Amino acid sequence: MSILEKAIYAAQQSDIAFTKFIKPNDTGSTGAHQAGFHLHKDSWPLFFDTPGTKGSNKDLFATIKWQDDFETDSRFIYYGVGTRNEYRLTRFGRGFPYLTDDNVGDLLILVKKATDYFEGYVLSSDEDIEDFFAALNISSTETNGIIPKQLEQSSEDKLLQCFIEYIKSLNIDFPPTLDLATNARNCYINSFGITTNQTKSNPDKEILNWLGAEYELFKTIENDRYSELIRKPFASVEDLVKSANTILNRRKSRAGKSLEHHLEEIFKISELTFQTQVITENNKKPDFLFPNIEAYNDSKFDDKKLVLLASKTTCKDRWRQILNEADRIKTKHLFTLQQGISKNQLNEMNKYGVQLVVPKSYLNSFPQEFRGNILTLEKFVGYVNTTQE
């Protein structure tokens, strides 16, 4: 998990958090004698039960864990004696890296975890700062104070939080594709409040949402697992190529299996009878066989009630692979995420009895004259239902 993601998660989960841009006055660049971060007067609830009173000082000693890495024994203090009337955070020890001239303009985030324990984060890049503002739904004008609590967490924030919690629970580098697909889907469904009836009524929309959520989760895990690796120089070209191939092969493997896993869930929700990866003639294994291999092997079972569905993320060249997967079934259905196929290819598919199934929103990417012979996922489910009545 990146520092940005940790900062977002910590701020969202905390009862109270503070943020400000680091200024020259904080780092001593102005030549003033004040030490440490200046804190706005309205930020006193972060560390005191009551505001400071003019005429006396008050303080709180607390441990702060910075960037989820190292800790400092620091001091929140209100200066009220004499002409002073200000709050500051001081005492960081030697070598503290976030009070230099280079830190001016960085975003400081303080998150209260307990009375005397805090987490501190410093974000430097414009992109990280903007992403933090977006996640907390604040603007740059709302810094230098307590972060306003949102009345309700957005669905996108809930999804990110669910991803982070899932990654924290992992005790392996990468989960199996089924586990990844299942958890991404569950995170999406729970975060956006999707009901079973919604999925039944619009499977074309939901399967794309599930696939998108899984891809985002996969990227989040990749960034978490490989962020340190790519920061360091590789010892040799061979090491670089080996690491790159590992990443690329995992991506390809996930993409293919992902589609099958989510289609299987759609069919379960739709209460269809089916089997996956059963063995037909010549040891072929169709992705989905409706209703089951027992019916397929029963010569008395009506051929018209047997349905085959293959799934391929792209199929421009690979559609021919499904032609001999089940000899009894004359029309082979193929679900794909391919957007747009040439007229020549579509004519050839029709010639060999291959009928495409695509998400409804992809239909317009195909030539007008072929769309009538292409099924949406909803229509395919409806068709299979008629064979199982």
N, C-alpha and C positions, 0 to 999 in steps of 0.2 A: 504494500500500500504506500502511495506517495505521501510526502509531507502535506501537500495540499489536501488530499483525501482525509488524512488523519485530522488536520485542522478543522475541516468541514464537519466531520463526524463528531469531534469533541465539542465544537461550538453548538451543534444541533442538539446534542444529548445533555448538555449542561443546563442547569437552572439559570446560570448567569455567566456571561462572557463579555469581554471588553476588546475593543480594537482601536488602533490609531496608526497614523502614518508617523514613522520615526522622523524627527526634525533635528536640525542642527543644534538646537538647544539641548536635546537629549544626549547627543554624542560629545558635547563640549566644543563643537566647531565654531560657536559664536564667541568663544573666549570667556564665557561666563563660568562661575565657579560651581554652579549647581552640578550634582552628580546623579546619574541615572535617568530613567524615563519619567517625564512629567506626565501626570495623570489628571484628566479634567475633574473639576470639583464635583460634577454629577456622578462620578464613578465610585464614590465612597461605598455604595452597597456591595461592591465586589470584595471588599476586605474588612469593612467595619459594620457594626450594627447601627451606629448613629454617626452623623457627620462630625467632622472635627470642629472644635470650638475655638474661636479666636482668643489668643492669650495663652494657649498651652499646646504642647505637642502630644501626639499619640501615635503608636506604631503597632505593627503586627509582623512578627517574624514567621516566614513561611518557606517551604521547600517548593521550588519550581522545576519541573522537568521540561527541558528545552528540546524541541524537535524530536520528541520521543527517544532522546539519546542520553543527555547528561543532565545532572541536577545542580542547582545552586541553592544555597541557604541565603535567602534574600529578605529584604525588609520593605514593607509598605509603611510609609510614614506621612503624617500630616504635620506640616510646619505651621504653627499658629502664633509663635512668639515673635514679638517685635513687629517689624513691617511685613513679615512673610505671612502668606495665606495660600498655601498650595500643597498638593499631594504629589508624592514621588515614589518610585520603586527603585531601591538602591541595593547595594551589596551583591555583587556578582562574582567576585573573586578574580584573580589574575587570568588573563588570556581569554576573557569573555568575548566571543567573536561578533556580537551584534550591536556594539556601541562604537563603531568606527565611522569615518566619513563616508565610506562606501555604503553604509547601511541607511544613510539619509534617503527618505522616499520609500523605504521598505515598509511593509505592513506588519505591525506587531499585533499579536492576538494572545490574550490571556484568558484562560478558562478555569473557573473554580471547580475543583473536584471535592474538596473538603475544606474545613475552616482554615487549616494551615497547609494545604497542599493544592498546587495549581499546575496546569500545563501551559507552556508558552511556545508559540510558533512565530516564525518570521518568514514572510513570503517576499520574494524579491522580484520575480518577473511580472510584467504587466498582465500576461495571460493568467497566471496563478491568482493574482489579486482580483482580476475581473471575474474569474470562475468562483472565487470565494464569495464575492459580493452577490453573484447570481444565486449561488446555493443558499445563502442566508437571506436573500431577498432584501438587500440593503444597497444603498448607493454610496459613492465616495463622500458625499456630504453628511452621511450619518456615522462617520468614524469619530474618533476621539471621544468615545463614551461607551456606555453599556449597549450591547447589541440588542435591538428590540426583539422580543419574543414573538414569533409568528403565531397567530391564532390557530392555524392549522397547517401542518406540514404538507407540502405539495406531493403529488403522486410520484413525480420524478425524484424528489428527495427521499421518499420512502423506498423507491427502487434502489437508489445508490446505497442507502443505509443497509438494505437487505443484502446487496452484493458484498458490502464490506464485512458484514457479520458472517456471511457464508465463507469468505476468503479466510477470515480469522479462524474458522472452525476446521480448516483443512490441515491435515498432517502429512500431506504429500504435495509434490510440486504441482501436478495437474491431475484433476479428477478424471475418472472415466467419462466418455462422451455421454452416456445415459445419465449419469449423476449431474453432469454440467447442464444438460438440457432440462432435466426435471427441476433442478433448483432455480434456473433462470426463469422457467415458465411459472413456477410457483411464486417467485418474487414478483413477477409482472402481474399475475392474477391478483395477488394479495394487495399489492401497492395501488393498483388501479381499480380494485373492487369489481373484477370481471366475474359474472355469474356463469354457471353451467348453461343456462338458457341463452345467454348472450353468445356463448361459443357455438351452441347448436344452431342459432339463427344466422350467424355470420362467420362460418369457419374460415372463409377466405381472408377476412380481415384479421382474425385472431392468430392464424398460423404465421402471418407475416410479423405481427407484433411479438410473438414468441421467438421467432427466428432473430428478430432485431435485438430483443432483450438478451438472448444467449450470446450473440456476437459482442454486445457491449460487455457482458460479464467476462467473456473469454479475453477481450482486450484488456480489461481491468486486471485479470489474473496475470496476463503476459507482462504488463507494465510492472506489476508488483514483483514478479519472479525474475525478470531480466533487467530491471533498471540498474542494478549494481554491475551486472555483467557487461553491459554496453558502455558503461562509463570508463571502464579500464581498457587499455590497449591489449590486443591479443598477442600472444607470444609468437604466433606464426600464422601464415596464410591458411595453413591446414586447419588450425584451431578456429579461425574465423569461418571458413567454409563449413566445418563440422557443426558449429553452433547455428549458422544460418540454415543449414539443411534440417537440423532438428526442429527449428521453429517452423519452417515452411511445411515440412511433412506433417507436423501436428495440426497445422491449420487446415491442410487438405483433408486429413482424416476426419477432423471434427465436422467440417462443412458437409461431407457426404452423409455421415451418420446422423447429424443434427436433423436433417429433413425427415429421415425415417422415424426418428423418435417422436417428433411432433405430429406427424401424420398418424402414427399409432394412437396417440392420445386423442386426436380428433375422432378417430373411428371408435374408440372406447366410449367417449362421451356421447357419440351418436348411436351407441348401443348396436353396432354392427357385429356380426360374427365373422371372425377372420383369423388367419394364422400368418406368421412371418417366417421367412427363410426356411420354408419346407422344401423337401427334395422332390423334384418331378423327374421327367425323363432326362437321361444322360447326366444325372447328378446336378441338374440346374436348380438354382434357388431363387425363385421370384421373391421380390420384397414383400408383397402382400398377396395372399390368396383368399378369396371369399367363396364359400364359407369356411372350408377347411380341406385338408389333404384327404381325409376319409371320403368326403363327397367326390373329390376329384378322382380318386382311385375306384370309385363305385361306377361301373359301366352303366348302371340303370339310372344314375342321377342325371337330371336334365342338363345338357351342355349349356343351355341358355341361362342357367342360374349359377354358372361358374364365372367368376370375375377375377382377372389378374390386374394388379397395379404395380408398376415399377416406379421408382422415384430417383430422379437424377437432377442435381442442381442445374447442370447444363446438359443439353442433349443434341446439339447441332450435329455431332458426328457419332455419338455413342448410342443413339436410339436403336440401332440395328442389333445391339447386344441382347435385346429382350425378345427378339423374334422367335426363338426356339425354347423359351423358358417354360412353356406349357402348351403342348401340342393340341390338347382338347379345346383350348380357348382360342377362337379364331380372331376376335378383336382384343388386342392388347392395349390396355390403358397405361399412359405414362404421365406421371405428375412431374412438372419441371418448373424451375424458377427462371428459365431462359426467357428473355424478353425479345421477341422477334425472331422469326425463322423465314428463310427465303421461300418463295412460292414453289420452286423446284423441289426443295426438301419436303415441304408440306404435301405436295403431290405424291412424292415417293412414299411418305409415311402412310397416306391414304391407300396407296396401291398395296402396301404390305399389311394393312389392317391395324395400324397404330393410331389410336385416338388420344390426343393430348388432353391433359387436365392441368389448368393453370389457375393461379389466384385471379379473382374477378377483375381486380384493378390492372392486371397485365393484358387483358384481352385486346385492348386497343393497340397494343404493340404488334399485333398480327394483321396480315392483309384482310381487308373487309370481307372478301368473298370466302374466306376460310373460317371465320369466327363462328359460324353456325354449327360447325362440326367439332368445335373445341369446347370441352366442358369446364365449368368452374368447379371448385372443390365442393361447393354446396350442391350443385347438380349431380356430381358424381356420387356423393353420399345418398342423394335421393334415388338415383338409379340403382345403387346396390340395395337400398331398402326394398325396392320393388321386387328384387330377385329373392328376397328373404322373407317375403310375406307368407 
